[in-house]
């Protein structure tokens, strides 16, 4: 998806981006933007709108549908193009690289800047809109919602959390954010779920992750979606990533989320490395993380 957009970026003129921005503006008010309103939203003449709209339709950046009127809306590629252009104008990125990870709620690519970085496009709401609206608290009070609103809010949430936590907590260094996308440090390592730890590594790695969760809570954040899929392991240590669902430590459900994070993580290690982690009271472990006293599992045996 985004790789296709990167390949057509050089073919797009400023007026094409005016058209895309106009559609984006109109989607703040309705899912489908009345084509007759595009000259006002894009500040292009009706003739220019016709020409640019056809170009963007050919490149699958927008789509249209006839309802009571002819409606137009952004495709995800069009939203990607707007974010990429902003990053390029800011000088944040200079080139687009290979995929680093593609999932249901995000796509991550390597990008070039003064050194290789990671570009993450949030996809929340694009394919699973109803589920996201039900689960994300930032959608609860909105009457009209679009998929790009939920994706943008997820990117803003994650960038805010990374800025607050880095460098005191082992998270990717944030670089820039626009719309549904953020630029961050490219992390080296292997996802915990795909790592086969040696017996003598199991406790130290679990201790490291729990200390980071403890520190994050002290600094005001709970990950709220912790699992073996959100940790990179390398020779230098561990890095915790994917923070769009993070909640403040003073959130009414923060302690519940923290407990779930700790239990999910501890349970994973118990299942994958039976006999390599101590038998401890999970409630005591959660309390130690919450109170900021956790140092190592051995202290709770």
N, C-alpha and C positions, 0 to 999 in steps of 0.2 A: 504493500500500500504506500507507505512513505517513500520507499525506494523509487517507485514510479513517479511520485511527485518531484523528487529531487532531480529526476532526469528531464523534466519539462520546465523546471524553474527558469532556465535561461531563455525559453521561448515566450515567457509571459512578459507583457508590457506593463508599465505602471497603470494604464487604464484597466487592464484585466484585474489587477489587485483592487482598484477602486470599485469595480463591480462586485468582487468577492466581499469586500468590506461592507458594501451596501447591503448585500444579502445577509451578512452576519448581523448588521445593525437591525434589519427588519425581523430577524428571528428572535430578537429579544421580546417581541410582542406576539408572535404567532409562529406556529411550526412551518407554515408555508407563507412566503412573502408574495404579496400581490405584485405581479410583474409591472403593473402600471405605477407602482410606488418606487420602483428601482431608480428612475432618474433622480428623484429627490434624495433617496438614501445614498446613492453613489456619486451624486453631483456630476453625472454624465448626461449628455443629451439623449433623447429617446432613440435616435439613430445609432449613437455610440453604444447604448445599452444593448440594442439588438445585435450589433456586431460582436461585442464582447461576450454577451451571453452565449452566442453560438460557439465561440471559441472555448469558453469554459465548459459547455456541454460536451463538446467533442473530446475534451481532455478529462472528462468525468470528474470535474471539480465541483459541479453543481448538478442538480437534477430538477425536473419540473413535472408538474401534475395538474391536470385540469379538474378543478372542483367547481365551486360556484364562480371561480375565476381561474386564470392561469397562475398557478403558484410555483415559486422557485425556492429551493433550499440548498444549503451547503451539503456536500458530501464530506466525509472525513478527509479525503484528499485535499479538498479546498481549504479546510481548516488547517491542515498540516502546512499547506503552502503559505498561508498568512503568517503562521508562527515562524516558519523557516525564513521568510523574507525579513521579519523583524529581527531575528537573531543575526542575519547577515548584515543588515543595516547598522546594527549596534557593534558589529565587529566581533561578536561572540564566537561565531563559527566561520570557517573558511571552506570546508568541504564536508561531504557526506560519505559515510563509509558502510561497513558491513553490519548486518544484524547481530546484536548481542543476545537478544532474547525477545521472543514474540509470544504473548499470552492473551488471555481473554480480556484483561483490563488494562494492558499496556503493551507498547512495542518499544524496544530499546535498541538504539543504533550507535555505532561508533561515529564520532564526528571529529573533524580536524580543527584545531585552534592553534595556540602556541604549543600545545601538546595534545595527544589524543584524549578525548573526553567522551562522555556518554550522553546521548540525547534520548530522553524518555517522553514518549507521547502517551498521555493518559487516554484510555478508551472507555472509561466508565460511562455507562448509559447508552453507548452506541448500539450494542447488540443485546444488552440486558437491562433496558431502561427501567422497567417496573421493579425489578429486584433491587437496583441501586436506589431508586426513590424510596423503597421501603426501609432499606438498611442504613442509609446515610443521613445523619441528623441535619446536614446543611440543606437538605431538600424538603424538610418537613413543612415549612411555612410558606413555600412558594406555590402560588396558584398555577402559573404557567411555567413549565420547565421544558428545556430542550436538552438533548444529549450533550451539546457542547457546553451548556452551563454546568452540568454535573462533572464533565471531564475537566473543565477549567478550575472548578472549585477543588477538585482532587489534587490538581497540580499545585494550586496555591497553598493548600493545606500541607502538602509534602514539603514544598520549598520552605515554608515558614518553620516547620519542625526541624529541617536540616540546618537552617540558619541558626536556630536557637541552640541546637545540640552540638554542632561542630565547633571546635575540635575536641571538646571535653568528652564527648561520647564517640565511639568508633562508628561513624556513619560517613557516607560519601560527602566530600566537600561540595557544597552548592555553588554554582557559578552564575546562573541566570534563569529567569522564568518568564514565559509569555504564553497567554491563553492556556491551552491544555498541555503545554510542553515545558520541560525544564532541562537545563544543562547541568551536569555534575561531573565530578571526578570519575574517571573510568577505574573501576576496582578490579584488581587482579585477584584471582583465587578460584575456588571451586565451591559451588553451592553445597551447603551442609548435607542436603538430601542425597547428593551424589558422591559424598566423601566416605571412604572407608578408613576410619581412624584405627590406629594401633591401640591395643589395650591400655598402654601407659598414657595415651593422649586423651582418652575419653573424659576423665574427670577434669583435667586442666582446661580443656576446651569448653566444657559445660560451665565450669567456674567463670571463665572469661565472659561468656555470654550473659550469665546471670549478673555479673558485676556491671556490665554495660547497661542492662535493664534497670539495675539499682540506681546507677548514676543518672540515667535518663529520667527516672521518676523524681529524683532529687532536684533535677533541673526543670521539672514541671511537665513532663510528657510520659504518656503510656503508649506503647506501640499499637496495641489493640488488635493486631492481626498476626501475632508472632507464631512462627512455625519453622520447620527445617528448610523451608523454601525461601526464607528471608534472611539467611545468614551466608556470607562467604567465608571460607576458611583458606588461609594462606600461610606461608612460612612466617610472615610478620604477625599473624594473629587472626582476629576475626573482624568482620564488618557487618553491621546490621543495616539492611536496606528496606525499601518499600514502606514508607511512612504516611501514605495518604489518609489512612483511617486513624492516625494518631489523635488522641484526645488529651486535653490539659489535665494535669493531676488533680485539679479542683473540680473536674467534671463530676456530675452526680453519680455516674457509673464507673468512675476511674478505678476504684478498688476492685470492682468486679472484673473489669477488663484486664487489670494487672494480674489478678489471680488466674484468669484463663490463660494469659500469655505464659506465665510461669509453669502452669500445669501442662499445657500443650508441649512446651519445650522439654520439661522433665520426663513427661510420658514418652516422647519420641526416643530419648536416650535410653529409657528403661526397655523399650521394645526392641530397639536395634542392637543394644549392647547389654543384654541380660547378664546380671551379676557384676557388671563393671561400674555401676553407680550404687551408692549406698541406699539402704532402706531407711528413709527418713520420713517424718511427718510433713506432708506437703503443706499443710496449713502453717506450720512453723517456718517453712521455706518462704512461703508467700509473705508472711509477717516480717521476716528478716529483710526481704527485698523492699517491702513497703516502708519499713522503718529506717532503711539506709544502713543497716548493720551487717548485711551480707558480705562476706569475704571469700569463703570457700565452703563447700559441702561438708568437709571434715568437721567443721565447727558445730554442725547440727546432728552429728551421729551420737 
